[in-house]
């Protein structure tokens, strides 16, 4: 199966920038520890603390799908509506072989 790369763009609600930072960074270690994870990194825009990008790579679609059901991600997504301006913009790609 081809490798999966996912990119999520997030925008913190006004006043929620620090909470979004805490939550985004709290997902890094447990996501990296998941089976099939190749890389997982959260980035904040250097001039806009409300703008975030999460870049992740997975060995295959199955490991990515398992990540989407992980307790730490499920909990973070449930808190999102109160912290974000709209849902994350997600883009999922598979490696061209």
Phi and psi in degrees as a GROMACS rama.xvg file:
@    title "Ramachandran Plot"
@    xaxis  label "Phi"
@    yaxis  label "Psi"
@TYPE xy
-75.3719  152.815  UNK-2
-62.9648  146.849  UNK-3
-113.025  133.261  UNK-4
-118.947  130.505  UNK-5
-124.17  140.646  UNK-6
-127.62  129.038  UNK-7
-122.512  131.309  UNK-8
-106.843  128.723  UNK-9
-125.863  147.455  UNK-10
-128.241  115.622  UNK-11
-70.0815  142.484  UNK-12
-68.209  151.975  UNK-13
-54.2031  129.372  UNK-14
87.4516  -9.76086  UNK-15
-104.016  9.3669  UNK-16
-56.5148  -44.4578  UNK-17
-69.7076  -38.7407  UNK-18
-66.0848  -39.4169  UNK-19
-64.8434  -40.3422  UNK-20
-57.7254  -50.3346  UNK-21
-58.3996  -45.756  UNK-22
-68.253  -43.9057  UNK-23
-60.0167  -44.8027  UNK-24
-71.0752  -28.9141  UNK-25
-69.7996  -17.6015  UNK-26
-85.7011  -16.2204  UNK-27
-63.3974  -57.7158  UNK-28
-61.804  -48.7743  UNK-29
-66.5665  -31.175  UNK-30
-69.7354  -40.916  UNK-31
-64.2508  -27.1657  UNK-32
-81.542  -9.37948  UNK-33
-71.662  146.27  UNK-34
-59.5414  135.022  UNK-35
88.5455  -4.6427  UNK-36
-77.1755  132.905  UNK-37
-99.6791  -45.6979  UNK-38
-157.249  153.093  UNK-39
-152.94  120.671  UNK-40
-144.507  136.77  UNK-41
-103.673  137.181  UNK-42
-126.322  139.882  UNK-43
-112.023  143.754  UNK-44
-65.9156  133.578  UNK-45
-66.9154  -18.0503  UNK-46
-117.332  0.651987  UNK-47
-144.993  96.7641  UNK-48
-64.8882  -7.71593  UNK-49
-92.7572  -9.58758  UNK-50
-101.831  123.22  UNK-51
-128.084  150.226  UNK-52
-131.415  131.066  UNK-53
-113.64  125.098  UNK-54
-117.087  124.736  UNK-55
-139.842  147.391  UNK-56
-128.766  139.215  UNK-57
-130.501  148.58  UNK-58
-60.3652  -34.0389  UNK-59
-161.493  173.936  UNK-60
-63.1609  -37.7834  UNK-61
-61.4934  -42.9359  UNK-62
-69.1426  -35.3086  UNK-63
-65.2139  -44.2837  UNK-64
-62.8712  -38.8023  UNK-65
-62.9862  -39.3542  UNK-66
-59.9268  -40.4421  UNK-67
-62.6695  -22.0552  UNK-68
-101.259  2.83894  UNK-69
-65.7954  147.054  UNK-70
-58.5896  -39.9986  UNK-71
-68.1782  -36.8808  UNK-72
-75.1052  -40.5113  UNK-73
-58.1688  -43.0858  UNK-74
-65.0716  -43.0454  UNK-75
-64.4514  -42.6652  UNK-76
-65.5947  -34.2154  UNK-77
-66.1102  -31.9411  UNK-78
-82.5368  -16.3786  UNK-79
-52.7443  -46.7419  UNK-80
-56.582  -29.9715  UNK-81
-84.1726  -13.8732  UNK-82
-112.179  -22.0097  UNK-83
-112.605  155.466  UNK-84
-89.4249  90.0639  UNK-85
83.2436  169.973  UNK-86
-72.3407  157.103  UNK-87
-60.0956  142.963  UNK-88
-87.2503  113.641  UNK-89
-108.619  138.502  UNK-90
-132.512  122.997  UNK-91
-120.394  130.557  UNK-92
-126.624  152.49  UNK-93
-116.217  149.149  UNK-94
-64.6861  133.925  UNK-95
-77.3283  128.759  UNK-96
